[in-house]
Structure formats: structure tokens, C-alpha cells
Amino acid sequence: MTTVFAIQGVNKFLFCVVSVFPWQKIKQINIRQNVASLKIATESRKITVLIGVFVLVLLLPIQVYSQFQIPNVTANGYIKELGMLQVDNPFKTFHYDNLVHNRINLQWKPNMSFQVNGAIRTRLYNGYTVRHTPGYGSILSKDDGLVDLSWNWINTKQTILNSSIDRLYATWYSGKWEVDLGRQRINWGKTYAWNPNDLFNAYSYLDFDYEEKPGSDAIRLQYFSGFASGYEFAFKPDRHDMKQSVGAFLARMHQGVYDLQFLAGYYHNQAVVGGGWAGSIGQAGFKGEFSIYHPLYSNPSKDLYMLLSTSGDYAFSSGLYISGEFLYNGNAPSRLNPQALFGETLQANNLFITRTAGFAQVTFPASPLLNIGLSGIEGFSNRLTIIIPQVTYSVTEDIDFLLLAQIIRNKAIEQIYPTPNLFFARLRWSF
């Protein structure tokens, strides 16, 4: 949706943030959990004021754009208020984090053969994690691309304000050819929770609040030969070591009721080949993908290893939707690495912390405005269970409210993260 709106939309969003989010309950929890209650209450008031100023500042350029339309430029985005509670398994210890997240997407298209896309996300963090994680600002501002496009405006022991540009690329069209150059999203995946074919932009299913997924500084050439058919080449150089670059060819084709793809390339010192499919068996969807790796430099004698994911899904006439997925991760470490579940950047050749895992999901539209869902992940080889219930409610056409939890059961994870269960409340205004 193009950004043309009245100031009433801003007022509605700010009213919902103040009235819907449980500020008083959170403050009460913090007071119960900390001895220095007066200091925390004072800090909470400072944070509330900072959030208000932050939101108003972000709205200024949007208001200017809405008043003075720029030819051939479109803009959209959102502002999100996300509260998170970290809870231990006895449900006796509570830690609170807060995130205000703004995203602005811009597109300039002067003609039918050329366009430039850009997007910037600005996030305001405060709460327990900021106060108790040394160097958290450096973690948030880290940018692995060719150019560092992430920076901190504020970096204190209480608050971090970070901006990062995760899309900035130009696109040329000419007949059946398309060329993209810059920071972009290259999505080669077929399945839902885990994508062995997604060499350039692997992501974690648990990171639900980053719907756009990360981008890569890359060049991408595409040739469209026919319906669901064509060829691609993409290359993402590494700014520190060219051996850590990623490059691959992809061929797509349509056969019967299936879309097929095959790839071959180079991934961080390793040769990789793979493929994927998406089709149906009767009325049920059937998808899958696999990648096979072989190290080239560090350990050429190491055996081949494979990552495979396969999924099925079915939609009932009532609106009920069910899906399931299985993952085999041939590069999983012999010992469970809890940091890889929460903090480390996901790699395409190691998509989960267990060797085998399953995913299941059920969603149902209880009403036109209310959607409920339940999903779960089971790590079979390490007794890991993650349960994810969620409820989404459409407050208005542009505002939605989400309640979501990630309940985790695993002894190794609980030893490192005493409060592994996460409860989220999010209000989002899209413009």
C-alpha cells in the first residue's frame, strides 16, 4: 500500500500502544523481581518518554512524503511495539524486554526497465537483555555484508537504538532477462521451516518478527525461458576472505504438476549440489529440497554430508490448515549448541541444532478478524521440544495485534539459558 494516510492513523496507533499493552503489569513484575524498585520505575518512565519521541521522529519523514508526493517513488512500512517476557520452566522468574521497530520500504521506478529498491529498519531496544548482555550493542550493529550499513544511534547500558539498511539494490529488465545488483533477498527455498536450497539467506523459523528476512550483497542474473522455467546465477562475495564467498547456478522447470529446480555451486570452502520440488499429491501439497556438500580446502578427506527437508500441507474447506515437515541435518554437531538456537547467524549447511527434527502446524480462522494457530518443533536426536501457540487479531485495516509464545523444553538449553520460555505481545501498524 502506498503511503498516503491522514494523521488520524497515527493517533489510533499511539492510542493502541498506550491502552492495549500491559505497561502496569510489566512494571509490577519488574518491581517484584528487583529490589531497587524505585530505580526501575524511574527508568521505565524514561523509556516510555523515549519511545514516544522515537515514534514521533520516525513519523516525520512519512508525513512529509504524504504531503509532497515524489514522482515515480512509492513508500510503505510499519511500526511495531513488541514486548517480550523471558520465563523459567517453574514459571517463577520473569525478565522483560521491549522493542519498538520501524521499517520503511522505498522504490524508485523511473521507467519500465529500471528500478531501485531500498529499505531501512530502525529498532529501539531496552530491558533485561540490554542491561545484562555485555557488548549487546556491538552484536546488534554487526553487518556481515560487503559494506557496513548498520549503526547505533544510542548505545548505553539501558537502551540501544540501531538502524540498518537491509535492502538496497538496482534492477534492470530487458526482455526475458533480469539483473539485480546490491543488497537483496535471494530466496531459493521451497519448504517452510527449513530451506537447504536457500544458500544466500538462511533464516530461523523462530525469528518470527523479521518477516522480510535478511538480505545479501550480491549480483543475480535471471533468464525466464517459459512458465515456471528459467536459469539463475548469483554470487555473494565475502569482504574478508574470498574463500568464504557463495556462488551458484540454478535451473528451474515445470513438469506435470511439479515445479522442479536443480543447483550447483560453491558455499564457504565447499562444493554444493542440490535440488527441490513443489507440487501436490491429490489435494495435498508436497514439497522438498536437498543439498549435498563436500569440503574443498580445510578437510578434503571429509565425507559428503546432506541436508534434506520435505513437507506436506492440506487446506480444508472450513479454513483449517495443517502442515508438517521433516529435516535431516547431516552437518549437525555431535553435541547440542544452544547458542545456535537463539543468537548465532544461521548457516545454510547447518539449519538446526539437532540432526533430525520435525515441524507441525495447525491454523484456523476463528472469524474474519481472528486467527489462531499452534505449531511445534521436535528435535528427535536431542530431546528438544518447542511449542508455539499464537493468536492474531485485526484491530483495524492497518493495525493488528499478535500474542505468541515459544515454550522450550531441553535440559542442555536450560543450563545455559535459565529462562528459555518466551512470551510475546506485538502491536503492528502498517502504512
N, C-alpha and C positions, 0 to 999 in steps of 0.2 A: 504494500500500500504506500503510495506516495505521501510524503509528509505535508499534508495540508490539513490543519486542525485548528480549533479555537482554544482559547485559554481555559475554557470550561473543562477540557480533558485533563489538563494539568491539575486543576483543583480537585477533580474526582480522584485522581491517583493519590495525591497527597493526603486527602481525607481518608482513603482506604488504608494507607500505610499507618496513619495515626490511630485509626479506630479498630482495624482488624487485627493488627499484630499485637501480641500479648506483652507489651513493654513492662507492665507492672508485675506480671508473673515472673518474667525473666529477672527483674530486679530483686524480687523476693527470693528466688533461687540463689542468686549470687550472694545475697546477704546471709542466707543460711549456710552457704558453703565457705564463706570467708569471714575471718574475724574482723578485718578492717572494713566494716560495713559503710561507714561514713565516707571513706575514701572512694569506695566503689560507686556509691550513689552519686558522688560529685563527678566522677569520671563518666558515668552514664549520661548525666546531663550535658557534659561537654560533647560527648559523642553524638547525642541527639541533635544538638545545635549544628555540629559539623556535618551531619547527614543532610539536614535541611539546607544549609548553604551549598553543599555539594550538588544536590539535586537541582537547585535553582540555577547554579552556574552552568550545569550541563544543558539546561533548557534554553539558555540564551541564544546559542547559535541556531537551534532549531526554530525558535521564534523568528529570528532574522530571516532564515531561509523561507519560512512560510509567508512572510510579508513581501519578500523580494525574490521571486522565482528566478532561478538561473537557467538560461536556455540549455536544453539537452542534458540537464542534470536531474537525477532523481535521488531521493534520500528516504531512508526508513530506519527503524531501530527499535529499541526498547529500553526501559529502566526497570530493574528488578530489585526488590528488597527480599533478601534471603536470611532467615535466622536458622541457626543450627545448634542443637543440643548434643553433646557427647555424653554417653551414659555407660556405666559399667554393667556387667551382667547381673549382679544383685539388684540393679536399679536403685542404688543408694548415693552414687556420686554423679554430679551433673556439672558440665562445663559448657559455657555458652560462647558462640562465635556469631558475628554479624557481618554480612556482605551486602553492600549496595553496588549494583553492577549496571553500567550503562554501555550500550552498543549503538554505534552509528554506522550505517552502510551507505556508501555513496557510489553512484555510477554516472560516468560521463560518456555519452554516445553521440558524437558529432555527426556520424553517418552510419550507413548500414554495414560497413565493412570494418569498423574500428570502434573499440570502446575501452575504457579504463575503469576498473573496479577497485574500491578501497574500503576498508573497514577498520575502525578503532574501537577497542573495548577498554573502558576505564572502571577500575574496581577499588572500592574503599573497604578495607578490612579493619576490624577491631574485635577484641575479645580474648578468650583464654589462649588460643593458639598463638596469636601475635605476642602476647605477654610472656609465654613460656617456651618459645622456639627461637633460640639464638640464630641470627642470620636469616630470619624468615623473609625479610625484605629482599635480600640477595637472591633467594630462591624464586620469589615471585617475579623479579626483574630479569631472570635469566632468559636469554634468547639464543637458541642454537642455530639460527639462520645465518646466511652469508652476511647480512647486515643486522646490527643490533637495533631493533625497533621497539624496545621495551625500556621503560624508565620509571623511577619512583619520584613522585612529586613530594610525598611526605613519607618519612621512614623513621618512626620513633618506636619506643618500647610499647606504646599503647595503640598506635594507628599506623596503617600503611595505605597510601594512595598510589596506585600503579596504573599506568596507561601502556597499552601495547597495540601495535598495528599488526593484525594477523591476516589481512588481505591487502595486497597492493600489486596489481598485475594488469597488463595490457593484452588485449585480444584482437587478432586480425582474422577476418573471414575472407575467403576467396574461393568461390565455387564449393567443392567438396572438401576444401582444406580449412583447418583452423589451427592457429598458433597462439599459445598463451605463454607469456613471459613475466615472471615476477613471483610474489608470494601468493600462492593459490592452494586450493584444496584439490588433490588428485585422488579420487575415490574409485578404486578398482574392486572393492569388496562386493560380495553377493549375499552373504548371510547377515544376520542381525547382531548377535552379541560378540562374535569373534570373526576376524577377517584375515586369513592367511595371505590373500592376494593383495591386501592393502599395504604395499611396500612403502609408500611415501608418507602416509598419515595414520599410523596405527593409533588407536584410542581405546580408552577403558569404558566399558558399559556403565560402570559405577559413576562416572563423571557426567551425570545427567544434566547439570546446569550449563554445560558448554555444548549446546545443540549444533553449533556451526562446525565444530571440531577444528583442530589446528591446521595451519597451512604450511606449505613448503616453498622455499626459494628455489624455483625450478623453471625449466623450459619444457613445454609439452607441445608435441605436434600430433594432430589428429587428421586422419583421412576417412571420410564417410563413404563407403562403397555401395551401401544399399540399406535395406531395412534391418536395423539392429546389427549391422555388419560394418567392419572397418578395421583400421590399424592405428596404433598409437606408439609413440616413443616419448619417454620422459626421462629427464636427467636432473638430479639434485646434487650439486657439488657440496663438499664439506669445506668449510673455510679454514680448518686447521690441518687436515690430512686427507688428501685426495683418495687414499685407500678406503676411507670411511664414507665415500660418496655412494649414491644409489642411482642406478640407471637400468631401464628395462624396456623391452618391446612387448606389446600386447596386441593380439589378433582377436577380433570378435566376429561371430557368425550366428545365424539363426537356422536351426534345423528342427523341423517338425514343430513341437510345442515348446522347444527349449532354446534359450539363449546360451551360447557357449563362448568361452574365452580361453586363450592359452597365452602364457607369458614366459619370457626367458630374459635373464638379466644378471645384474651384479648388485650385491647388497652387503655393504660393510665387510670387505675382505672375503666374501663368499659368493660362489655362483649359485643361482637360484632358477628353477623352472617350476611351473605350476599351471593350474587351470581352474575353471569354475563353471557352474551351470546354474540356471534358474528356469524352472518350468513347473509342471504340475503332474500329479497322478490322480486322475479323476478330477474331483473338485478341490483337492488339497494341493497346496503349494509345496514344491520340493526344490531345495536349493543346496548348494555345497561349493566348497573350494578347497584347494590344497596347494601347498608349496613345498618343494624339496630343496634343501640347502646342502652345499658342500664347501667347507673352508678351503681357501686358496693359499694363504700366507702363513698364518700363525701356527696351524696344525694340519698340514695337508694329508696326514695319515688318518685323521678322524673320520669315522664312518659317516655316511649320509644320514640326515635326520629329516623328518617330515612333520608338517603341521597340517591338520585336516579338520574342517568343520562341516557339518551337514545339518540341515534343518528342515522342518515341515511346519505348515500352518494351515488353519482352516477357519473360515468365517461363516457363522451361522446366519440364517435369515433374521433372527432376533437381534442381531448386532453383536452377539457374543463372539469373541475372537480368541483362539488358542494357538499357541506355537511352542515348539520345543527345538532344542539344538544340542548337539554333542560336539565336544572339542577333544582332539588328541594333540597334545603339545610335546613333540619329540625332543624339544630343547629345554624342557623344564629342569631346573636344578634339582639335585638329589635331596637337598634339604629345603624346607619351606622358607621363603624370603618374604616376611610380612611387609617390608618397606616397598616391595614391588606392587603390592595391592593398593597402597594409599599415595605414596609420594613419588616414586621413580617414574621417569618417562617410559611409556610402553614401547617395546620394540616389536617389529613385525615378525621376527623369528622367535619370539618368546611372549605369547599373548596372554598367559595366565600363570599363576604361581603353582599350579598343580599339573601333573602330566595328563590326566584325563578329567573332564568336567562336563556337567550337563546344565542346561538352562531351560526353564519352563516359564510360560507367561499366560495369564488369562486377563482379558479386559472386557468390560461390559458398559455400554452407555445406559446408565440408570434413567436418565432423562436427557433431553436435548442440551441441557446445561451442565449435567453432572456425569462424569466418567470415573469409574472405579477400576482398579487393577491390582493384580497380585503376581509377582514374579519371584523367581528363586534361582540361585546358583548352588550347585553341589560339586565340590572338589572331591572326586571319588578316591584319589590316591592319598589324600592327606586329611580326610575327615573335616573338610571345611564346608560350612553351611552359611549361606547368605539369603535372608528373606527380605523381600522388598514390597511392602504394600504401598499403595498410593491412591489419592483421590484428587481429581481436578474439577474445579468449578468455574464456569464462565460468569464472572460478575457482570460485565458489560461486553459489548462487541470487542473492545480493545483491552479489557482487563481480565485476567484470570488468576485464580488462587489455587495453589498446589500444596498438599500435605503428602510427605513421603518419608519413609523410614528405611534404613539399611541395618538390619539386625544380624549380627555376625556371631558365629559360634566356632571357635577354634582355639585350643589351648596355647599353641605357639604364638598366635597373634595377640592373645590376651596378656601374655607375659611381657610383650613389648609395648602394647597399647592397652592400658588398663581400662579405657573407656572406648571400646570398639564400636558400640552401637550408636548410630547417627539418626537423629530425627530433624526433619527439615520442614519449614513453613515458608512459602515463597509467594509474593505478590508481584505480578508482572503487568506492566502497561506497555503495549505496543503502539508505535506511532508510524 
